[in-house]
């Protein structure tokens, strides 16, 4: 996992919530799971969705 994403997850979520976010379907990613997009190197998309979640967006 890219360091920037790991830092954001650890800063804003408890470990179980971070894991659930990574493996859950995300509306900011058209229903895709962040973990799957990371495997496809869509890092910018995952960071954008994570920032939206941190700012209070629905996922």
KAQUI-V525526 format. One record per backbone hydrogen bond with DSSP energy under -0.5 kcal/mol. NH is the residue of the N-H (numbers start at 0). CO is the residue of the C=O. Records with the same first field share a line. If there is no record, write none. Layout:
NH: CO / CO
//
This chain:
5: 1
6: 2
7: 3
8: 4
9: 5
10: 6
11: 7
12: 8
17: 13
18: 14
19: 15
20: 16
21: 17
22: 18
23: 19
25: 31
26: 58
28: 25
29: 26
30: 25
31: 28
33: 20 / 23
34: 21
35: 32
36: 32
37: 33
38: 34
39: 35
40: 37
41: 36
42: 40
45: 41
46: 42
47: 43
48: 44
49: 45
50: 46
51: 47
52: 48
53: 49
54: 50
55: 52
56: 51
//
